[in-house]
Amino acid sequence: MVLDGAMGTMVQELAGSDAGLCDLLNLSDPLLIGGIHARYLEAGANIIETNTFSANRLTLEGHGFADRVAEINLRGAQIAREQADRFNALDKGNPRYVAGVLGPGSKAAGFSTDVEHPGARGVTFGLLAEAYLEQARALQEGGVDLFLVETVYDTVNAKAALFALGRLNEESGVALPVMLSATVNSGSCNECGSGCLSGNGVLSGRLLCGQELEAFLISVSHFPLWSVGLNCSFGPESMKPYLRQLRLAAKRILGEGVLVSAHPNAGLPDLMGRYSQTPQIMAGHVRELLQEGLVDIVGGCCGTTPEHIREIAKVVEEAGLETGGGVEGSNVLPGGGSASGIGSAADSANALSAGSASKNRFAGQRPLMLSGLEPLVAGGDVGGGAGAFFVNVGERTNVAGSRKFLRLIKDKDYTAAVEIARMQAEGGAMVVDVNMDDGMLDAVAEMREFLNRLVAEPEVARLPVMIDSSRWEVQKAALEVLPGKSVVNSISLKEGEEHFLWQAREIRKYGAAVVVMAFDELGQADSFERRVEICSRAYRLLTQKAGYGAEDIIFDTNIFPVGTGRRSTGRMRWIFSGLLHGFVRIYRVWG
């Protein structure tokens, strides 16, 4: 399928650089915006994007339009819908779709932009989620067919957008397909401002927040995505190595059914901010992406025009089912796609017409996958190689287990406290456990402050975090600041099934794995039979009612030794084998 090109480029070309924030033109000049949509559809785009890249409350309040968020997004969706419907009526055999665009916003929740205050944040997860929900409601009311969360540079912001879309699904009872597209370069974009990152920086292969692509995919793997991809950053020829990496990782982590998208820039901007890659040259590079089987959906970002999309649409049509063998593991598509590389545009359109995200398909046992800025895979067959079967958890950043750490937190000496975590990482910890539950501490505030500072330390931030608290408010505070996929330790059936399922479902919305303690309404499991009973019950509830995969469930059966030679220890293998198909999850290291 073909995505459209840049809105900002066309606005500047037709209305000049004094046009201001493009999103406001949905109200002041809807004919201009509708005309741009029409030109992209005429050029061959199957999906057009609403003119709402910056139309969230947090961005619009800086322009004095915070009270018109719903109106701007509603009109943005309606303008695009009108044009798509007009073209569909003229050519019913070639359906066109409208993607409701949610941009990254102008403030980051996942990292500090103040080097003097690493724990400071420009915005909170909660404010972001509310802003995205407000925007998405209006877009859905305006008639979009799917959502596009694009130009992701901060994973926490992206998780807030997905969290909001999940809430919208619950509210409306409708789950529209969702595209997610990241940018993996540094610098600033002359067209899109602080959101797009397409300057002349080093090609790092990481998001601006420092997270690797594979870790990013693990962080958002809880959400049923229709497609994942890359946009902005640079031209298609420079994007190719990252698309290779992305496609292989996406099929492994998100499932064979997920599609891969790319809408690169028309090359890199010159010193005057102009993109010089011609439509023919760009289309030639896109042809190489298609021949290698790297993308299923392709379009343009900064500097692209209807002529770029016209040439891209030609090479997509020419490619059809004649693309090469493609990347290993990337030849299964929803809608009966071709076994050679990518499928045809019709294959992707059929998948979109199904009205929901494609169902992910996995063969064989699934490993536990966690992430900080880097991925961690535990157990299972991963890309031809097994992940770690014993995961060392460093626990010195635990106020209940370390008097020194407790004293540092009480004294607000966060620099020294983070240094303890860094020493744990250097000493071989693969996961960092953080506990702030002490009667003399504000655990919520301390958890938030410490983790905000911890993710600013690269040596530690590369590791996943185990959120060590049974209090939901503390768990929530941690989940809202961490970019990676964490482990929540713990939940239990102590307060009954209703509370257990509620808490598990809430945690799932943030994408974390869980540790389940062998407790129920009757108390702690104190025998082999009770451990089997409680763990079996919890496993059924989590997998059948709360949406968890077996790989994201870790049992704490109240036996500290991994192996003592005692018969009771050996019998515990039955629980892991019977419930988790032989997965052995966590080996805890104290000190």
C-alpha positions in Angstrom: 0.0 0.0 0.0 1.1 3.6 -0.6 1.0 6.2 2.1 0.8 9.9 1.2 3.6 12.5 1.5 4.4 15.5 3.5 1.7 17.9 4.5 4.1 20.6 5.7 6.0 20.7 2.4 2.9 21.3 0.4 1.5 23.9 2.8 4.8 25.8 2.5 4.7 25.5 -1.3 1.1 26.7 -1.6 0.7 29.0 1.3 4.2 30.2 2.0 6.2 30.0 5.2 3.9 32.4 7.0 1.1 29.9 7.1 1.9 29.1 10.8 1.0 25.8 12.5 -0.4 23.6 9.7 -3.0 22.0 11.9 -4.8 25.3 12.4 -5.5 25.4 8.7 -8.2 22.7 9.2 -10.3 25.6 10.6 -8.9 28.6 8.7 -8.4 27.1 5.2 -10.0 23.7 4.9 -10.1 24.0 1.1 -6.3 24.1 1.0 -5.9 21.0 3.2 -8.6 19.2 1.2 -6.9 20.1 -2.0 -3.5 18.7 -0.8 -5.3 15.4 0.2 -6.8 15.2 -3.2 -3.5 15.7 -4.9 -2.0 12.8 -3.0 -4.9 10.5 -3.7 -4.8 11.4 -7.4 -1.1 10.6 -7.3 -1.8 7.0 -6.1 -1.9 7.1 -2.3 -4.0 4.4 -0.7 -3.8 6.0 2.8 -3.9 9.7 3.5 -2.9 11.2 6.9 -5.0 13.7 8.7 -3.5 17.2 9.1 -3.2 16.7 12.9 0.5 16.0 13.6 0.6 18.7 16.3 -3.0 18.9 17.2 -2.8 17.8 20.8 -3.6 20.0 23.8 0.0 20.2 25.1 1.2 21.5 21.8 -1.8 23.7 20.9 -1.8 25.5 24.3 1.5 27.1 23.2 -0.3 28.6 20.3 -3.4 29.7 22.2 -5.7 27.0 20.8 -6.0 24.5 23.7 -9.7 25.0 23.9 -10.2 24.0 20.2 -8.4 20.6 20.2 -11.5 18.6 19.5 -12.7 20.9 16.8 -9.3 21.0 15.0 -9.0 17.2 15.0 -12.6 16.6 14.1 -12.3 18.9 11.1 -9.0 17.4 10.2 -10.6 13.9 10.0 -13.7 15.1 8.2 -11.6 16.9 5.5 -9.6 13.8 4.8 -12.7 11.6 5.0 -14.5 13.7 2.4 -11.7 13.4 -0.1 -11.2 9.7 0.5 -14.9 9.0 0.0 -14.9 11.1 -3.2 -12.1 9.1 -4.7 -13.7 5.8 -3.5 -16.9 6.7 -5.3 -15.0 7.3 -8.5 -13.0 4.0 -8.2 -14.6 1.5 -6.0 -12.0 -1.2 -6.8 -9.2 0.8 -5.3 -10.2 1.7 -1.7 -8.6 4.7 0.0 -8.3 5.0 3.8 -7.8 7.8 6.3 -5.2 7.5 9.0 -5.7 9.7 12.1 -2.3 11.1 12.9 -1.0 11.4 16.5 2.3 13.2 16.5 5.0 12.8 19.2 4.2 16.1 20.9 6.6 18.9 21.8 7.4 17.6 25.3 9.1 14.3 26.3 8.0 12.2 29.3 10.9 9.7 29.0 14.0 11.8 29.4 15.1 15.2 30.6 16.1 18.0 28.3 17.9 19.8 31.3 21.4 18.4 31.8 21.5 20.0 35.3 18.3 18.2 36.4 18.3 14.6 35.0 15.1 13.8 37.0 13.1 16.6 35.5 10.5 15.9 32.9 8.6 18.3 30.5 5.3 16.4 30.9 3.9 13.4 32.8 2.6 10.1 31.3 -0.9 10.9 32.6 -1.1 14.3 31.0 0.1 12.8 27.7 -2.4 10.0 27.8 -5.2 12.4 28.4 -4.1 14.7 25.6 -3.8 11.8 23.2 -7.2 10.4 24.2 -8.9 13.8 23.6 -7.3 13.9 20.2 -8.1 10.3 19.3 -11.7 10.7 20.3 -12.2 13.6 17.9 -10.4 11.8 15.1 -12.5 8.7 15.5 -15.7 10.8 15.5 -14.5 12.4 12.3 -14.4 9.0 10.6 -10.8 7.9 10.4 -10.2 4.2 9.4 -7.1 3.7 11.5 -4.6 5.6 13.7 -1.0 6.4 12.9 1.3 7.2 15.9 4.3 8.6 14.0 7.7 10.1 14.4 8.2 8.4 17.8 11.4 9.6 19.4 10.4 8.9 23.1 9.1 5.5 23.9 7.3 6.8 27.0 5.3 9.2 24.8 4.5 6.3 22.4 3.3 4.1 25.3 1.1 7.0 26.5 -0.5 7.2 23.0 -1.1 3.5 22.9 -2.5 3.6 26.4 -4.9 6.3 25.3 -5.9 4.3 22.2 -6.6 1.3 24.5 -8.9 3.4 26.6 -10.7 4.6 23.5 -11.2 1.0 22.4 -12.8 0.3 25.8 -15.0 3.4 25.7 -16.2 3.1 22.1 -16.2 -0.7 21.7 -14.4 -0.2 18.4 -10.7 -1.1 17.9 -9.4 0.6 14.8 -6.0 -0.7 13.4 -3.0 1.2 14.7 0.2 2.0 12.8 3.3 2.9 14.9 6.3 4.6 13.3 9.5 5.6 15.0 12.4 7.9 13.9 15.9 6.7 14.7 18.2 9.7 14.0 19.2 12.9 15.8 19.0 16.5 14.9 16.0 18.8 14.2 13.6 18.8 11.3 13.2 22.1 9.5 9.7 21.2 8.4 8.1 19.6 11.4 10.0 21.3 14.2 10.8 19.4 17.4 8.9 16.3 16.5 10.7 15.1 13.4 14.4 14.3 13.8 16.0 14.4 10.4 19.0 16.6 10.7 22.6 15.8 9.8 23.3 13.8 13.0 25.0 10.5 13.2 22.9 7.5 12.1 22.7 5.8 15.5 19.9 3.3 14.9 18.4 4.3 18.2 15.5 6.5 19.2 16.4 9.9 20.6 15.6 8.5 24.1 18.5 6.1 23.5 16.5 3.0 23.0 17.5 0.4 20.5 15.0 -0.7 17.9 14.6 -4.2 19.2 14.1 -2.9 22.7 11.5 -0.4 21.4 9.5 -3.2 19.8 9.6 -5.2 23.0 8.4 -2.2 24.9 5.2 -1.9 22.8 4.7 -5.6 22.1 1.7 -5.7 24.4 -0.4 -3.6 22.0 -1.9 -5.3 18.9 -0.3 -3.2 16.2 -1.4 -3.4 12.5 2.0 -2.1 11.4 5.3 -0.9 12.7 7.8 1.2 10.8 10.2 4.1 10.4 9.6 7.6 9.2 11.4 10.9 8.7 15.0 10.4 9.9 16.6 10.3 6.4 16.2 9.2 2.9 15.2 5.6 1.8 18.7 4.6 0.9 20.0 5.4 4.4 16.9 3.9 6.1 17.5 0.5 4.5 19.8 -1.1 7.1 17.4 -0.1 9.9 14.4 -1.5 8.0 16.2 -4.8 7.7 16.8 -4.8 11.4 13.3 -3.7 12.1 11.5 -6.2 9.9 13.4 -9.2 11.3 12.8 -8.0 14.9 9.2 -7.1 14.3 8.3 -10.6 12.9 10.0 -12.2 15.9 8.7 -10.0 18.6 5.3 -8.8 17.3 4.4 -11.8 15.2 4.4 -12.7 11.5 1.2 -10.9 10.9 2.5 -7.4 11.6 3.2 -5.2 8.5 6.2 -3.0 8.1 6.0 0.6 6.9 8.4 3.2 5.8 7.9 6.9 4.9 11.3 8.4 4.6 12.3 11.9 3.7 13.3 13.1 0.2 17.0 12.7 1.3 18.6 14.9 3.9 18.0 18.7 4.1 20.7 21.1 2.9 21.9 24.1 5.0 18.8 26.0 3.8 16.5 23.2 4.9 15.6 22.1 1.4 15.3 18.5 0.4 16.8 17.8 -3.0 16.1 14.2 -3.8 14.0 14.1 -6.9 10.9 11.9 -7.2 12.6 9.6 -9.7 15.7 9.2 -7.5 13.7 8.6 -4.4 11.4 6.1 -6.2 14.5 4.2 -7.4 15.7 3.8 -3.8 12.1 2.7 -2.8 12.3 0.1 -5.5 15.3 -1.5 -3.8 13.3 -1.7 -0.5 10.5 -3.5 -2.3 12.9 -5.8 -4.1 14.5 -6.8 -0.8 11.0 -7.4 0.7 11.5 -4.9 3.5 8.3 -3.0 3.5 4.6 -3.5 3.0 3.5 0.1 3.2 5.6 3.0 1.8 5.2 6.7 1.5 7.0 9.9 2.1 7.8 12.3 4.9 9.7 15.7 4.9 10.3 17.1 1.5 8.1 14.8 -0.4 5.3 16.0 -2.7 2.5 14.4 -4.8 5.1 13.9 -7.6 7.2 11.8 -5.2 4.2 9.7 -4.3 3.2 9.3 -7.9 6.6 7.8 -8.7 6.6 5.6 -5.6 3.1 4.4 -6.5 4.4 3.4 -10.0 7.3 1.3 -8.5 4.9 -0.3 -6.0 2.5 -1.3 -8.9 5.5 -2.5 -10.9 6.8 -4.6 -8.0 3.4 -6.3 -7.4 4.2 -10.0 -6.7 7.5 -9.8 -8.5 9.6 -8.8 -5.5 12.6 -10.9 -4.4 12.8 -13.5 -1.8 12.8 -11.0 1.0 14.2 -11.2 4.5 14.0 -14.5 6.3 10.9 -14.8 8.4 9.1 -11.9 6.6 7.1 -13.8 4.0 3.8 -14.4 5.9 1.2 -11.6 5.6 -2.4 -11.2 6.7 -5.0 -11.4 4.0 -3.2 -14.3 2.1 -0.1 -12.3 1.1 2.5 -13.5 -1.3 5.2 -15.9 -0.1 7.8 -13.8 -1.8 8.9 -10.8 0.1 6.0 -8.4 0.4 2.5 -8.9 -0.8 0.6 -6.8 -3.2 -1.2 -3.6 -2.3 -4.4 -5.6 -2.3 -3.0 -8.0 0.3 -2.4 -5.1 2.7 -5.7 -3.5 1.9 -7.5 -6.8 2.6 -5.8 -6.9 6.0 -6.9 -3.3 6.7 -10.5 -4.0 5.6 -10.8 -6.6 8.2 -11.3 -3.7 10.6 -8.8 -4.7 13.3 -5.1 -5.3 13.9 -3.9 -8.4 12.3 -3.6 -11.4 14.7 0.0 -12.2 15.5 1.2 -15.7 14.9 4.0 -17.5 16.7 5.5 -20.9 16.3 7.0 -22.8 19.2 7.5 -21.6 22.8 7.8 -17.9 23.4 10.6 -16.5 25.5 10.3 -13.9 28.2 11.3 -10.6 26.5 12.1 -7.5 28.6 13.8 -4.3 27.8 15.5 -1.2 29.1 17.3 0.8 26.4 18.5 -2.7 25.2 16.6 -6.0 24.9 16.8 -8.9 27.3 15.5 -12.3 26.2 15.1 -15.1 28.7 14.6 -18.7 27.6 13.0 -20.0 24.4 14.3 -20.2 20.9 15.1 -16.7 19.7 16.2 -16.1 16.2 18.0 -19.5 16.1 19.6 -19.0 19.5 18.5 -19.4 23.0 18.2 -16.5 25.4 19.5 -16.6 29.0 17.8 -19.2 31.2 19.0 -17.7 34.5 18.4 -14.0 34.9 20.5 -12.3 37.6 18.4 -9.7 39.4 20.5 -7.0 41.3 18.6 -6.1 44.5 20.8 -3.5 46.3 18.5 -0.7 45.1 16.0 -2.0 47.6 15.2 0.0 50.8 14.0 -3.2 52.5 17.3 -5.1 51.8 20.0 -2.4 51.9 20.4 0.0 54.8 22.8 2.0 52.8 20.4 2.5 49.9 17.6 3.4 52.4 19.8 6.0 54.0 20.7 7.6 50.6 17.1 7.8 49.6 16.1 9.4 53.0 19.0 11.9 52.5 17.8 12.6 48.9 21.3 11.7 47.7 20.0 10.3 44.4 23.4 10.5 42.6 24.9 8.1 45.1 21.8 5.9 45.0 22.0 5.6 41.2 25.7 4.8 41.5 24.7 1.7 43.5 22.5 0.6 40.6 25.4 1.3 38.2 27.7 -0.9 40.2 25.1 -3.7 40.1 25.0 -3.4 36.3 28.8 -3.5 36.1 28.8 -6.6 38.4 26.6 -8.6 36.0 23.0 -7.8 37.0 20.7 -8.4 34.1 17.6 -6.8 35.7 17.7 -4.0 38.4 15.2 -4.5 41.2 13.9 -1.2 42.8 12.0 -1.1 46.1 10.9 2.0 47.9 8.3 0.5 50.3 9.3 1.9 53.7 7.0 3.5 56.3 9.2 6.6 56.5 9.2 7.2 52.8 6.7 8.6 50.2 7.2 5.5 48.1 5.3 6.9 45.1 7.4 10.1 44.9 10.7 8.3 45.6 10.0 5.6 43.0 9.3 8.2 40.4 12.2 10.5 41.2 14.8 7.6 41.5 13.7 6.0 38.2 13.7 9.3 36.4 17.3 9.7 37.4 18.2 6.0 36.8 17.1 6.1 33.1 19.5 9.1 32.6 22.4 6.8 33.5 23.1 4.8 30.2 24.9 1.9 31.9 21.9 1.2 34.1 19.2 2.4 31.8 20.1 -0.3 29.3 18.7 -2.9 31.7 15.1 -3.8 32.4 13.7 -2.8 35.8 11.9 -5.0 38.3 9.3 -2.8 40.1 9.4 -4.3 43.6 6.2 -3.4 45.3 2.7 -4.9 45.8 1.1 -1.5 46.1 -0.7 -0.5 42.9 0.0 3.3 43.3 3.8 2.6 43.5 3.6 0.2 40.5 1.7 2.7 38.5 4.2 5.5 39.3 7.1 3.3 38.0 5.3 2.1 34.9 4.6 5.6 33.8 8.3 6.7 33.7 10.1 3.6 32.4 10.6 3.4 28.6 11.2 -0.4 28.6 9.2 -3.5 29.3 9.5 -4.1 33.1 8.5 -6.8 35.6 6.1 -5.9 38.3 6.8 -7.8 41.5 4.3 -8.6 42.6 0.6 -9.4 42.4 -1.3 -12.2 44.3 -4.8 -13.6 44.9 -4.6 -12.4 48.5 -7.5 -10.0 48.0 -9.5 -12.3 45.7 -10.0 -12.9 42.0 -11.7 -9.6 41.2 -8.9 -7.4 42.6 -6.3 -9.8 41.1 -7.7 -9.5 37.6 -8.2 -5.7 37.9 -4.6 -5.1 38.9 -3.2 -7.6 36.3 -5.2 -5.9 33.5 -4.0 -2.5 34.5 -0.4 -3.6 34.5 -1.0 -5.2 31.1 -2.0 -1.8 29.7 1.5 -0.6 30.4 3.1 -3.7 28.8 4.8 -5.2 31.9 5.4 -8.8 32.9 4.3 -9.9 36.3 5.6 -11.9 39.3 2.8 -13.8 41.0 3.2 -14.7 44.6 1.9 -18.0 45.9 -0.7 -16.4 48.1 -4.5 -16.5 48.0 -7.4 -15.6 50.2 -6.4 -18.3 52.7 -2.9 -17.1 53.0 0.6 -18.2 51.9 1.1 -21.5 50.1 2.9 -23.8 52.6 2.8 -27.1 50.8 3.5 -28.6 47.4 -0.3 -29.1 46.8 -1.1 -25.5 47.8 1.6 -24.1 45.5 0.2 -26.1 42.6 -3.3 -25.0 43.4 -2.6 -21.3 43.7 -0.2 -21.1 40.7 -2.5 -23.1 38.5 -5.4 -20.8 39.4 -3.5 -17.7 38.8 -2.1 -19.0 35.5 -5.6 -19.7 34.2 -6.9 -16.3 35.2 -4.0 -14.4 33.6 -4.0 -16.4 30.4 -7.8 -16.8 29.9 -9.2 -13.6 31.4 -6.4 -11.0 31.6 -4.8 -11.4 28.2 -1.3 -12.5 29.3 0.9 -14.9 27.4 2.6 -17.6 29.5 6.0 -15.9 28.8 5.0 -12.9 30.8 4.1 -14.8 34.0 6.7 -15.4 36.6 5.9 -17.4 39.8 7.4 -16.8 43.2 6.6 -20.1 45.0 8.0 -19.0 48.3 11.1 -21.2 47.9 14.3 -19.1 48.1 16.9 -21.8 46.9 17.1 -22.7 43.3 18.3 -26.1 44.2 19.2 -27.7 47.6 19.0 -31.4 46.9 15.8 -31.6 48.9 12.9 -33.5 47.4 10.5 -30.6 47.9 12.8 -28.4 45.7 12.8 -30.9 42.9 9.0 -31.2 43.0 8.7 -27.5 42.2 10.0 -28.2 38.7 6.6 -29.7 38.1 4.9 -26.3 38.5 7.2 -24.7 36.0 7.0 -27.6 33.6 3.2 -28.0 33.8 2.3 -24.4 33.7 5.1 -22.7 31.7 6.3 -25.5 29.3 9.7 -25.8 31.0 10.5 -22.1 31.4 12.7 -21.3 34.3 12.4 -17.6 34.9 14.4 -15.7 37.5 17.4 -16.5 39.7 17.5 -13.8 42.4 20.8 -12.4 43.5 20.9 -10.6 46.9 23.7 -8.1 47.2 
